[in-house]
Structures are given as C-alpha cells and as structure tokens.
Amino acid sequence: MKYKEFYVIIFAFIFIFLAKMLSNYIARTNYVDPYQDIDSKGYIYNAEKFYKFNKFVLKDDDKQAPYFSLGYPVFIGVIYKIFGPKNNAVIWLQILLTLLTCFLIFSISSLIWGQNVGIIAFILSCLNVGFITFSNFILTESLLLLLLTSFLYFFILFLYKYNYKYLVLSGFILGISIWVKPAAIYFIFLVLILLACLRQASVIPEHDPGSSQINKLKAIILFMLAFYLPVIAYAYFNKINYGQYTVTSIKDEAIYFYLLPKVLAIQNNSSERIEQRNIAKLISGNKIDPKSWDKVRNLFNKNLTQNYFLFIKIWCKNVLKTFLGLYSTNLKVLINKNLIGGELSFFKIKGNFLSRIINYIKSGTDLLSIKAIAVLEALWSLLRIFLIFAALIFLLIKRKYKIFLFLFFYILYFAFITGHDGCARFRIMFEPVLIILAAQGLYMLYFRLKYKSCPLGEL
C-alpha cells in the first residue's frame, strides 16, 4: 500500500471536517440545548459548580455522592476556566481527542497486524459514525474512549515487549478511566487471569521456571497497584467531600431501574415505561441512598428467584442490542431536539422483522442523508460480524493466544456489562477492538477477492 502517510493525513482532515460540519449544523438548528442528551445536564451542572466555585459540594443537599463519576465534569470545568463556559470549546477538544483515539487504533493495529492493516483501521475509525457523533455530545464517551484505547495500546505493547513500564501505564490509565465512568471496575480480574496465564511476564530465561513464576507475580502486583492507586484516590475524594468511601453511590440500582421494568413489562403485559413509574413509587427518600431501594430490591429478588430464565433472556437481548444497535440512532437524537435517547429502539417497533428493520432505519429523521447513513451503517454492521470472526480465527491459526484472549476478554466483558439496558452508545467502550479486528478481516477479504487466497498476515 503506497503513500501511507498521505492516507493518514487525508482521513484525519476528513474526520475533522465531518465532525465539525455536524457541530456547525447542530449549532444552527438547536438553539436551546445543543450537543446534549438526557444525561448531559447532570455533567454540565457539576462542571459549572467546579468552574465557578472550584468545588462540587455547595450545600447539604450535595452531601450525597453523585450517581456518576466526576472526572468528566472536571474535564468540562477546566475547559470552561480556559475558554469560558462555552460548550463549543468542549466539542472542539472532544473532536481532537477522538482523532487522537483514531491514531491510537492505527498504532495498535499496526503493532498486531502490520501497517497496511493499521491504515485500514485508521480509515474505519475516521469514518466511524459513533466516533463522529459522540465527539459532538456533552457525554463521557469521547474522554472514556480515549482512556480505554490508551489502556489497550499500552497493555498490548506490554504483551509484545514485556516491559513493565507499559504494564504500569496501562493499569494506571485503566484506573483513571474509573474517574470518568466506573465501567472497567471489574475488568481488572480478567486482566489478572490473563497475566497469570502468560508463559512469561518479563524476559525470562526458559530454563528458570522459578523466575517465571516470580515475574508473573510481580506483573500482577504492579498492575494491581497501578490500577487501584487512582481508584482508591477517587474513593478517598468522595469520602472527604461526601462522607462516603466509594467510587459511585449507584450499586445495583441501575439493574433495578432498567432491567427489572423490562421483566415486569413482559410478566404483566404492560410497557417498560409504566413499570418504571411503578418502581419509582416504591423508592422512599433519596434515590441515591441504597436504603431507599429496599422495596425494589425485594421485588427484584422475588422475581429473579421465580423466573431467572426471563432475566437471562432479557440480559442477552440487551447485549445483542449493544452489538447490533446503530450509531445513526444516536445521531438522530443529536440533531433532533424532540427525540429522547432510547425512544428509537428496534424492539419497540411493531410489525414483521423486515418492516421493523426498515422503520428502525428511517424513523426519527426526515433527512435523506441521515437515512442513507443508517442504511450504510446497517450493511457494514452485518458484514463486520464476519470480518471480526475471521480475524479472531486468524489469531488462533497463528497461535497468537495471548492477543486472542485479551481482545476476546475485552469484548466479552464490556458487552456483558451492558445487559441491563443495551444500546449502541455502550458499544463505544469496545468499538476500537471491533475496528482493529474488522480491519484485518477486510485486509484478508481483499486478498481473497484479488488473489483467490488469504494472506497469513504480517504478524
């Protein structure tokens, strides 16, 4: 592949152009709350407190730790302090951070597959509807995406070079991501299993198995320390400011408020929204206080005991929604101020399978360009499934077991945790891995079509 630098520069400018064009369109058409979704106001509220008062606790009502992490409000608040309370400055920086993520995906793909596949991955990243869309939302996705992709980059560097500094950096960045969203709080256990299974955790002499075990233990301890240092620091911050030594005040409440209504809606032949209202009536006192959820918790445990297969079925369906949901649905919410996230669900549309697909793609917008984007994204999503499987099988054929396990664990974990309320927005956490795998699958498909054979890659 010739002129590789040329492709990188051109598609970097294409990404900035598309993202900024979308930003300008939103600014022209939405004068009230541009760049905002249903969660945005909570982030902006805390960011404004940090901007004006350099703190988050202003009165007794604030003594309860917020249900979301405060890393993103700090990020916005710092931008407010530099540029003033202007959300367009936040969007500009998020666009640049997302572009940096694209470069990291290029670097990871080049490391695993070779630079040709890295170029393909970079192009796919720059044209990714989710990356362009969420860089224009006042939401955690862009910052979280950069942190998780940085973790991927340094940990994979460690798997190839066995240098402890990359392992420590990866653990620390993964811990910092908890400040933005505590999604990765349990992923560390899968990482520790992988480290324990490595044949070597440093440059270990093959004739010295004792040294191998010591280095494995060293790698595990170093990663744990690097990860938990920022996590404990954030919990201590909450202890000082809110009197609670915790990362987040929300524990199982998200499951109660999003998964349980879906179960009850099927059991009672009602709607999810009605069941959410009924659950809200059972909450006594402050919704952030776990004790306020005792009645709901008892209802959840009762239904789980009686019909746990239904819970599993709905959980799996939500994970499927995360995998196959279209980012163009989030794009519709971004440009249409009358839409609310979650309203354009495939499973809420009536009719046969084909009519539901058609209505899912075309609903929520009158713009032909957005409908076209949705059609192209849907077709790409279906093709990408086969490309990803081909790349994973390729890793097994090449006996790259540590890379296979790490990428597989990563997808499995971040997909599984979305089972309470699946949507395309949650896929952004593991979208980089899907792009990296799809790029290799596309490279193999290209060789298959052109030369009637698949390359064994550049591993």
C-alpha positions in Angstrom: 0.0 0.0 0.0 1.6 3.2 -1.2 1.5 6.7 0.2 0.6 5.6 3.7 1.3 8.9 5.3 -0.9 10.6 2.7 -3.9 8.4 3.6 -3.4 9.2 7.3 -3.3 12.9 6.7 -6.2 13.0 4.3 -8.5 10.9 6.5 -7.5 12.9 9.6 -8.7 16.0 7.9 -11.9 14.2 6.7 -12.7 13.2 10.3 -12.2 16.8 11.5 -14.3 18.1 8.6 -17.2 15.7 9.2 -17.2 16.2 12.9 -17.1 20.0 12.7 -19.7 20.0 9.9 -22.0 18.1 12.3 -21.1 20.5 15.1 -22.0 23.6 13.0 -25.3 22.0 11.9 -26.3 21.4 15.5 -25.4 25.0 16.5 -27.5 26.3 13.6 -30.6 24.2 14.3 -30.7 23.7 18.1 -30.6 27.0 20.0 -31.8 25.7 23.4 -29.6 22.8 24.4 -27.2 21.9 21.6 -24.9 18.9 22.0 -27.0 17.5 24.8 -28.6 14.2 25.6 -30.7 13.2 28.6 -27.5 12.7 30.8 -25.8 15.9 29.7 -27.4 18.3 32.2 -26.0 16.5 35.2 -22.5 16.7 33.8 -22.9 20.4 32.9 -24.4 21.2 36.3 -21.4 19.8 38.2 -19.0 21.3 35.6 -20.5 24.8 36.3 -20.0 24.4 40.0 -16.4 23.4 39.5 -16.0 26.4 37.1 -17.5 28.9 39.5 -16.5 27.6 42.9 -13.6 25.2 42.4 -15.6 22.5 44.3 -18.7 20.3 43.9 -20.2 20.4 47.4 -22.0 23.7 48.0 -24.8 22.8 50.4 -26.2 19.9 52.5 -28.2 18.6 49.5 -24.9 17.8 47.8 -23.5 15.7 50.6 -24.7 12.5 48.8 -22.1 11.3 46.3 -23.4 11.7 42.8 -24.5 8.7 40.9 -21.9 9.3 38.1 -18.2 9.8 38.4 -16.9 13.4 38.5 -13.9 13.1 36.1 -15.9 14.3 33.1 -17.4 17.3 34.9 -13.8 18.3 35.9 -12.8 17.9 32.3 -15.6 20.3 31.2 -14.9 22.6 34.1 -11.3 23.0 33.2 -12.2 23.9 29.6 -14.7 26.4 31.0 -12.0 28.0 33.0 -9.7 28.3 29.9 -12.2 29.3 27.3 -15.3 30.4 29.3 -18.5 28.4 29.8 -18.9 27.6 26.1 -19.8 24.1 25.1 -18.5 24.5 21.6 -15.0 24.6 23.1 -15.7 21.3 24.8 -16.9 19.9 21.4 -13.8 21.1 19.6 -11.5 19.4 22.2 -13.5 16.2 22.1 -13.2 16.1 18.3 -9.4 16.3 18.7 -9.3 13.7 21.5 -11.3 11.3 19.3 -8.9 11.9 16.5 -6.1 11.0 18.9 -8.0 7.8 19.6 -8.0 7.1 15.9 -4.2 7.4 15.8 -4.0 5.0 18.8 -6.2 2.5 16.9 -3.8 2.9 14.0 -0.8 2.2 16.3 -2.4 -0.9 17.9 -3.5 -2.3 14.6 0.0 -1.7 13.1 1.5 -3.4 16.1 -0.7 -6.5 15.9 -1.2 -6.9 12.1 1.2 -4.6 10.3 1.0 -1.0 9.0 -1.2 -1.9 6.0 -4.0 -3.1 8.3 -3.2 -0.1 10.5 -4.1 2.2 7.7 -7.4 0.4 7.1 -8.2 0.6 10.8 -7.4 4.3 10.8 -9.7 4.9 7.8 -12.5 2.9 9.5 -12.0 4.9 12.7 -12.2 8.3 10.9 -15.4 7.3 9.1 -17.0 5.7 12.2 -20.5 7.1 12.8 -20.2 6.6 16.6 -16.9 8.4 16.8 -18.1 11.4 14.8 -21.5 11.5 16.7 -20.3 11.2 20.3 -17.5 13.7 19.8 -20.4 16.2 19.4 -22.3 15.1 22.6 -21.7 16.5 26.1 -21.3 13.0 27.3 -18.4 10.9 28.7 -18.0 8.8 25.6 -15.1 10.7 23.9 -13.0 11.0 27.0 -13.7 7.4 28.1 -12.9 6.2 24.6 -9.5 7.8 24.7 -8.6 6.4 28.1 -9.8 2.9 27.3 -8.0 2.9 23.9 -4.8 4.2 25.7 -5.1 1.3 28.1 -5.4 -1.1 25.1 -2.3 0.4 23.5 0.0 0.2 26.5 -1.2 -3.3 27.6 -0.7 -4.7 24.1 2.7 -3.1 24.0 3.5 -5.0 27.2 2.3 -8.2 25.7 4.7 -7.8 22.8 7.7 -6.2 24.6 7.3 -7.4 28.2 8.4 -4.0 29.6 6.9 -3.3 33.0 6.6 0.4 32.4 3.9 -0.3 29.7 2.1 -2.6 32.2 2.1 0.1 34.9 1.0 2.8 32.4 -1.9 0.6 31.2 -3.0 -0.2 34.8 -2.9 3.5 35.8 -4.8 4.7 32.8 -7.5 2.0 33.3 -7.8 3.2 36.9 -8.1 6.8 35.7 -10.9 5.7 33.5 -12.9 5.0 36.6 -12.9 8.7 37.3 -14.9 9.2 34.1 -17.2 6.1 34.3 -16.7 3.0 36.5 -17.3 0.6 33.7 -13.9 -1.1 34.0 -14.0 -1.6 37.7 -14.2 -5.4 37.5 -12.3 -5.9 34.2 -9.1 -6.0 36.3 -9.9 -9.5 37.3 -9.9 -10.8 33.7 -6.6 -8.9 33.2 -5.1 -10.6 36.2 -6.2 -14.0 35.0 -4.5 -13.3 31.6 -1.3 -12.2 33.4 -1.3 -15.4 35.5 -1.7 -17.5 32.3 1.2 -15.8 30.4 4.1 -18.1 29.7 6.4 -15.2 30.6 5.7 -11.9 32.3 9.1 -10.4 31.5 12.2 -11.5 29.6 12.5 -14.8 31.5 15.1 -17.5 30.8 13.3 -20.6 29.7 15.5 -22.8 31.9 14.4 -21.0 35.1 10.7 -21.7 35.8 11.0 -20.2 39.3 12.0 -16.9 37.8 8.9 -17.1 35.5 6.6 -17.5 38.5 8.2 -14.6 40.4 7.9 -12.4 37.3 4.2 -13.4 36.9 3.6 -12.4 40.5 5.5 -9.2 40.0 3.4 -8.3 36.9 0.2 -9.0 38.8 1.2 -6.9 41.8 2.4 -4.0 39.7 -0.8 -3.9 37.6 -3.0 -4.1 40.7 -1.1 -1.2 42.4 -1.2 0.9 39.2 -4.9 0.3 38.8 -6.1 0.7 42.3 -4.0 3.8 43.1 -6.3 6.2 41.2 -9.4 4.2 42.1 -8.6 4.5 45.9 -7.7 8.1 45.4 -11.1 8.8 43.9 -12.9 6.9 46.6 -11.0 8.9 49.2 -12.1 12.1 47.4 -15.7 11.0 47.8 -15.0 10.3 51.5 -13.7 13.8 52.1 -16.4 15.6 50.1 -19.5 13.4 50.6 -18.6 11.2 53.6 -18.8 8.0 51.5 -15.7 5.9 50.8 -17.0 4.7 47.4 -16.3 5.1 43.7 -20.0 5.6 42.9 -23.2 5.8 45.0 -25.0 3.7 42.5 -24.5 -0.1 43.0 -27.3 -2.4 41.8 -29.8 0.4 41.3 -29.2 0.6 37.6 -30.2 -3.0 37.3 -33.4 -2.4 39.3 -34.4 0.6 37.3 -33.6 -0.6 33.8 -33.6 -4.4 33.8 -36.4 -5.1 36.3 -39.0 -3.0 34.4 -38.3 -5.0 31.2 -39.0 -8.2 33.1 -42.2 -6.8 34.7 -43.4 -5.5 31.4 -43.4 -9.0 29.9 -44.9 -10.6 33.0 -47.7 -8.0 33.4 -48.2 -7.5 29.7 -47.6 -3.7 30.1 -44.9 -1.3 29.0 -41.4 -0.7 30.3 -42.2 3.0 31.0 -45.3 2.1 33.1 -43.3 -0.4 35.1 -40.5 2.2 35.7 -43.1 4.6 37.1 -44.4 1.8 39.4 -40.9 1.1 40.6 -40.2 4.8 41.2 -43.2 4.9 43.5 -41.6 2.2 45.6 -38.4 4.3 46.2 -38.5 6.0 49.5 -36.4 9.1 50.2 -33.2 9.9 48.2 -32.9 7.8 45.1 -29.1 7.8 45.6 -29.4 6.3 49.1 -29.3 2.4 48.8 -31.7 2.1 51.7 -34.4 3.8 49.7 -34.3 0.9 47.2 -35.2 -1.8 49.8 -38.7 -2.5 48.5 -37.5 -2.5 44.9 -34.6 -4.8 45.9 -37.0 -7.3 47.5 -39.2 -7.2 44.4 -36.2 -7.8 42.2 -35.0 -10.8 44.3 -38.5 -12.3 44.3 -38.9 -12.1 40.5 -35.4 -13.3 39.9 -36.0 -16.4 42.0 -39.3 -17.2 40.3 -38.2 -16.6 36.7 -34.4 -16.3 36.3 -34.6 -17.6 32.7 -36.5 -14.5 31.7 -33.8 -12.3 33.3 -31.1 -14.2 31.3 -33.1 -13.9 28.1 -33.6 -10.1 28.5 -29.9 -9.6 29.5 -28.8 -11.4 26.4 -31.2 -9.4 24.2 -29.8 -6.2 25.6 -26.2 -7.4 24.9 -27.3 -8.1 21.3 -28.8 -4.6 21.2 -25.4 -3.2 22.2 -23.6 -5.2 19.4 -26.1 -4.5 16.6 -27.5 -1.1 17.5 -26.8 1.7 15.0 -24.9 4.8 16.0 -27.0 6.6 13.4 -29.8 6.3 16.0 -27.7 8.4 18.4 -27.0 10.8 15.5 -30.8 11.3 15.1 -31.1 12.1 18.8 -28.2 14.6 18.5 -29.7 16.5 15.6 -33.4 16.2 16.6 -34.1 18.1 19.8 -37.5 16.4 20.1 -36.1 12.9 20.3 -35.0 11.3 23.6 -32.4 8.6 23.8 -33.9 5.1 23.9 -37.1 6.0 22.0 -35.8 4.6 18.7 -35.4 1.0 19.8 -35.7 -1.8 17.2 -37.5 -3.9 19.8 -40.1 -1.2 20.4 -41.2 -1.1 16.8 -44.2 -3.2 15.8 -44.6 -5.4 12.7 -42.7 -8.2 11.0 -38.9 -8.5 11.0 -38.3 -6.8 7.7 -40.7 -3.9 8.4 -39.2 -3.4 11.8 -35.7 -3.1 10.2 -36.9 -0.6 7.6 -38.8 1.5 10.2 -35.8 1.4 12.6 -33.5 2.8 9.9 -35.8 5.5 8.6 -37.6 6.6 11.8 -36.6 9.7 13.8 -35.5 11.9 10.9 -36.8 13.4 7.7 -33.2 14.0 6.3 -32.4 11.7 3.4 -28.7 11.9 4.2 -29.2 10.5 7.7 -31.4 7.7 6.4 -28.6 6.9 3.9 -26.0 6.8 6.6 -28.2 4.5 8.6 -28.6 2.1 5.7 -24.8 2.0 5.0 -24.1 1.5 8.7 -26.6 -1.3 8.9 -25.0 -3.1 5.9 -21.5 -2.5 7.3 -22.5 -3.8 10.8 -23.7 -7.1 9.2 -20.5 -7.5 7.1 -18.3 -6.6 10.0 -19.6 -9.6 12.1 -18.0 -12.0 9.6 -14.8 -9.9 9.3 -14.4 -9.9 13.1 -14.8 -13.7 13.4 -12.4 -14.2 10.5 -9.7 -12.1 12.3 -10.3 -13.9 15.6 -9.9 -17.3 13.9 -6.8 -16.0 12.2 -5.2 -15.2 15.6 -5.9 -18.8 16.7 -4.4 -20.2 13.5 -1.3 -18.1 14.0 -1.2 -19.2 17.7 -1.3 -15.7 19.0 -3.2 -16.9 22.0 -2.4 -14.0 24.4 -3.7 -11.4 21.9 -6.7 -13.5 21.1 -7.6 -14.0 24.8 -7.0 -10.3 25.7 -9.2 -9.0 22.8 -11.8 -11.6 23.4 -12.0 -11.0 27.1 -12.2 -7.2 26.4 -15.2 -7.5 24.0 -16.9 -10.1 26.2 -16.6 -8.0 29.4 -17.7 -4.6 28.1 -20.5 -6.2 26.1 -21.7 -8.3 29.0 -22.0 -5.3 31.5 -24.5 -3.6 29.2 -27.1 -6.3 29.7 -29.2 -4.2 32.0 -30.0 -1.7 29.2 -28.2 -2.4 25.9 -27.7 0.3 23.2 -25.2 1.3 20.6 -23.9 4.0 22.9 -22.4 1.4 25.2 -20.6 -0.3 22.3 -18.3 2.7 22.1 -16.3 1.2 25.0 -15.2 -1.7 22.9 -15.6 -0.2 19.4 -11.8 0.2 19.0 -11.3 -3.6 19.3 -14.1 -4.3 16.8 -12.4 -1.9 14.4 -9.0 -3.5 14.9 -10.4 -6.9 14.1 -12.6 -5.8 11.3 -9.6 -4.1 9.6 -7.7 -7.4 9.5 -10.8 -9.2 8.2 -11.2 -6.6 5.5 -7.5 -7.0 4.6 -7.9 -10.8 4.3 -11.1 -10.3 2.2 -9.3 -8.0 -0.2 -6.6 -10.6 -0.8 -9.2 -13.3 -1.1 -11.1 -11.4 -3.8 -8.0 -10.2 -5.7 -5.6 -13.1 -5.4 -8.0 -16.0 -4.6 -6.1 -16.6 -1.3 -6.0 -15.2 2.2 -2.7 -13.7 3.5 -1.3 -15.1 6.6 -0.8 -11.5 7.6 2.1 -9.5 8.9 2.1 -10.8 12.4 
